[in-house]
Amino acid sequence: MTYQTPRIALVGDRSPAVRSHARIPGLLDALATRDQLVLDAYWIPTEDAETPGVLDGFDAIWLLPGSPYRSEAGALAAVRTARERGIPFLGTCAGFQHAVVEYARNVCGIDGAAHGENQPEEDDLVIVPLSCSLVGHEGAVEIAPGTLAERVLGTTRTQERYHCAYGLNSAYLDRLREGGLRFSGADDAGDLRVLELPGHPFFLASLFQPELAGDGTRVHPVIRALAAAAVEYATARQAPVAAGA
């Protein structure tokens, strides 16, 4: 049997105007050349992600920045697919925000959970405008010890770049935590910046954008960890076929 290169779904509405999107090809090249982590990447527009089966066969899902998405339903479907099927998942910036919305709706029972950018008139806004916009901002993030985020980053304090104006509504924090979501990183003011899902093979989301780190030639540890998780997932997925070949 021929081993198939791990496949990653890059879910987002690709645009040259979104800096993080422009960085992706170079980051994939750096993963292959510097880290020997080769991925077969496919861009999946959020409108396509709505369609059942579109994300079948992928070994990782990365919900990228670029909100408002053309299809909120597609973005949420990407999160739910990864969460329920144990597929490695990374959400950055808007990916973090929509991971919160999906979890609030489908796990915590907040049926009307909404994103303030998409539905500002709704009552249950779990994502709201930040008191101070983080567009173009860089700041420190404290990482909780013993978490996936700490294992990935190898530190309990990191300096990260942002390009966002929306974040978690702290009024819903207790319900999200009671539902099983873990918030593992916060800025110096205590505002939450990283989340993860205990028990899932790899489910991590950050309000900061690791794809903007450095000059793009060295891959941020969070992205490298997603790639490694995709390789592990693909190896396990293909093993039964190989054993029976």
N, C-alpha and C positions, 0 to 999 in steps of 0.2 A: 504494500500500500504506500502511496506517495503522501507524505505529510503536507497538509494544506496550511498555508500561511494564515495566521490569525487575522480575522476580519473585524474592523472597528467601524461602527456607524458614527459619523460626525453629524449629529442632528442639529440643524440650524439653517437659517435662510442666508446662504452664502452671498457675501457682498465684499467687493474690494474696498468699500468705505469703512468696513469694520476691521480695525487693526489686528485683532486677535485672529480673524479669519485669514488675513494675509500672512500671518506667522506660521500657520499650520503646516504648509508643505515643507518649509525649512526645518521645523521641529521633527517631522516624520523622517526626513533625511538624516538629521542628527541622531535620532533614536537608532537608526539602522547602522550608521557608520561609527558612532562613538560608543553606543551601548549594545550593539548587536541584537537589537530588538526590532525585528522587521514586522511591520503590520501592513495589511492590505486595507486601505482606507476608502470609504465610500461616503460622499456627502449625501445626506438624506434631508430634503426640505421638510419643514414641519408639516406642511400640507400632506406630504406623502406618508409621514409617520403616523397619521391618523388611520391609514388603511391597515386592517388586520393582516398580519403575516409579513409586512414589509421589513420588520426587524428580526425575523426568524433567521437563524444561522449565523448571527453575529456573536463575536466573542468578547465584545466590549461596546458600551454605548457612552458617548461623550456628548452631553447637552451643552452646546456652546453659547457664548454671549450673542447679543444682537436683538434684544427685545425692543419694542413689542414684536413677538413672533407673528408671522402671517397666520399661523394656526396655534392657538393656545392648546387646543385639544390634542394636536399632534405632539407638542412638547410634553404635555402631561402623560400621554400614552407612552412616550419613550421612557419616562421615569418609572411608570408603573410596570412596564415590561421588564426592565432591569431589576426592579425591586422584587417582583413576584417570582421571576425565573432564576434569580441568583446570578445574573449576568453582571460582570464588573461594570461599575457606573462611575462616571465623573460628571459633575455639574459645576460650571464656573460662571460667576456673575449671575446672569439671568437663569442659568441652570440651577444654581443654589436656590434662587427665589421660587422657581417652579417645582423643585423638589419639595419645598415646604408646602406649597399649595396642594400638590398631589397627596402628600402624606396626611395633611390635615383633612382632606376630603375623604380619602379612601381607607384610612386607618383610624383616624381620631374621630370620625363621624361628624365633622364640621362640614355638612353638605354644601353650605353656601360659601365656603372658604374661597377668597378671591384675591387677586393681585391688583393693587391700587393703580397701576399703570393701565391695566386693561379694563377694569370695572370699578372705577372710583366711587360709583354710587352705591355699591353693595355694603351691607352691614358688617359682614365677617371678613374684614380686610386683614389677612394674615401677613401680607406684604404691603408696606406703606412707604411713602417718601421718607428718606433719611432726613434727620434734622439738619445735617450738614452733608451736602453732596460729596461723594467720593470720586467724582469724575476727575481723572488726572492726578489722583492723590496717591501717596505712598506712605505706609505706616506700619508700625509693629503689630504683631499678632502673638498673643500668649497661647500656647498649646497645652492642653491638659495632659498630665503624665498618664501613661498606661493606655493611651488611645491609639487608634489606627493612624490618626494624623501625626502623632509623635513618632510612631514607627516609620512612617513614610518620610517625614521631614528630618528625622534624626536629631531633633532639638525641641525645646519647650518655648523658644522665642525665635521669631522669624520676621524679616522685613519684606513686605509684599506691596504690589501695585494694584490699583483699583481703576475702574472706569464705570461706576454705577451710581445711581441716585435713589435706589430702593433697597430696603432691607426688612428684616423680621420685625413684626409687631410684637413687642414683648408681652402684651396682654395675653397672648396665646402660648407663651413659652411653657407654662406648667402643663397644659393639655398635651402639647407636643411631646414633652418629656415623659409624661405619664403613658403616652401611647407607644413609647419605645425609641423615639428619636434622641440621639445624643448630640449635644452641641459641644464641640471639643476645641474651639478656638475663639478668642475674643480679643478686641483691641484694648488699649490701655484704659479706655473709658468703660470697659465691660460690655460693649456692644458686640453681639455674636457674629462671627465671621466664617466659622467652619462647622459643618455638621457631618455626622456619619450614622450608620445603622448597624448596631451590634448584632452579630449572628449572620450577617450577610457576608459573602466571601470578599467583596470589595465594593463598598458604597460610600462615596465621599463627595462632598460638595463644598465649594468655597465661594464667598462673596468676592474675594480677590481673584485676580486673573493670572494664574501661573504661566500662561502662554505669553505674557508680556515681560517676563523676567529676563534680565540681561539683554544681550543683542540677538538672541534667538539661535545662537550656535551651540549653546549648552542647554540641555533640556532640564526643566525644573523637576525636582524630585517627585512632585505629585503626578506629573504627566508620565514620568518614567515608571512610577509604581503602577499606574493604570496599564501601561504597555506590558509590564511584567505579569500583571494579573490576567491580561488577555491571553498571553502565551500559556500561562498555567491552565486557564479555562479551556483553551483550544486543545491542549495536550490531553486533558481529562476527557473532553468531549469526543475526541478522535480515537482514544485508547480502545474502547470496546470494538470499534470497527477493525482496528489494526489487529486486535487479539483474535478476531474471528476470520481474518483474511487468510 
